[in-house]
Amino acid sequence: MNYKKKYYLFLLILISSFSFAQKTAENQSFFDYDGRIEKLADNKAVLIGAAASVSFDFVGDSCSVSLQSVEDHQNYVSIELDGNYIGRVRIEKGGIQNYPVKASNSKKTHHLSIYKATEAANGGVLFAGTTAKLTKNTASKKKKKIELIGDSITCGYGNDLSSIPCGAGDWYDQHNAYWAYGPVLSRALNTDFVLSSVSGYGMYRNWNDEHENEPNIPDVYENLYLNKDSSKPYDFAFQPDLVSICLGTNDLSDGDGKKARLPFNEEKYVSNYIGFIKTVYKHAPNTRIVLLTSPMVSGEKNVTLVKCLKKVIQAFENDKTHKPIALFEFQPMSPKGCGYHPDIADDKVMADQLIPYFKKLLNEK
């Protein structure tokens, strides 16, 4: 092969590589990702946190999406088409599987969103692509942003009893983060959102652990997968206008009633809470924070919780750098979901209480 032939071959390879890279970048631009996700090569992504999502616009009346539970067990996603909830889909363990989606109206272009219904603790859901004829999403990207930090209540634990009753199946078979209070209120307010929540976790101790064998929320918050793996940090590119924190249910719980449980330590709870707020401010210096009580805590425990939250707020009363920390108290509730958690109807009640309050906080200068 002479020099000229080598040169043209090199040029052809270079052009082909550039075209492939450009095509990949163009395809990636068709997808919108929200929540805690990890982007991979070939336009693939892992949906990690509760209600983490991938969305795209497509032309035609149908398509299929390729999904996989990356753990050795089933997982779940919730699907929304043109702003309407289609349903929750069970993803069986194993390889990548294709799931068909068909539009019920005659619109030429459709908007499809796939939300992780389970949480980070249940392992990721791989979005491996779609057969859809993709088109650019022309909807406005300028929205207010909310981050909701919490435990099982924020995850949507035990709220969806439509296919498997409480007590049957695995502990996450009734998860549906799409209908948790945070996503519901975010859709009502037309805001982008991210859930940073883990079932059973607390501010200084967990549901059945005194911070001996398990991390708590402050320990995992800065890690992408909300676990102890610090090799994959969360990038905090999502800069929320408002951060709500709903933690205390597990700190105040009595555990399983079998394992030894120390009395609730107000000092540790308040101290950890103050430190955690400083962590939130470190990553989102311009945000406003609101502390929430718990619909699962009542009576004297709720009195204690409110007292502690007010102490936390008091610790920042001379903070002139950030907006004042707000406090929201839920109305008393008898949750009807699994394990005394809110069901979908209860989540809507919670969201309805929060919507006007969050709207006010978001609109304040």
Secondary structure by P-SEA (a helix, b strand, c coil): ccaaaaaaaaaaaaaaaaaaaaaaaaaaaacccccccccccccbbbbcccccccccccccccbbbbbbccccbbbbbbbbccccccbbbbbccccbbbbbbbbcccccbbbbbbbcccccccbbbbbccccccccccccccbbbbbbbbbccccccccccccccccccccccccccccccaaaaaaaaaccccccccccccccccccccccccccccccccccccccccccccccccccccbbbbbcccccccccccccccccccaaaaaaaaaaaaaaaaaacccbbbbbbbbcccccaaaaaaaaaaaaaaaaaccccccccbbbbbbcccccccccccccaaaaaaaaaaaaaaaaaaaacc
